């Protein structure tokens, strides 16, 4: 549960409702939301595929960042950390699927600054054995930048 008493199911349902509100009741085939996040930076990508194969430009609502930040906090495991990116997909009539990436660097252009990961680890600490090599390199780069 989050500090607001929300469960994983509650938060996923909130995300699903927000996504379903973006599309017509019928005529869509799939909704894909990809979130990459650290404490100071959030990035959302949204793809909607219609039955005819078209992909209309639909901006994800910013309220999703708040819900996703709560989800990161809820899924934090002491010493192991939390996710850096998540994919949430919906198929009609409202089947929802989710996948969390706790270990691999989020693919962003431009990439997140090394200092963003330092801030993230302050809120979501990881034991050394749960810090992947790419993250260790980012932390070292941030430390080097701070010393210069």
Buried (B, 14 or more C-beta within 10 A) or exposed (E): EBEEEBEEEBBBBBBBEBBBEBBEEEEBBBBBBBBBBBBBBBBBEBBBBBEEEEEEEEEBBEEBBEBBBBBBBBBBEEEBBBBBBBBBBBEBEEEBEBEBBBBEBBEEEEEBBBBBBBBBBEEBBBEEEBBBEEBEEBBEBBEEEEEE
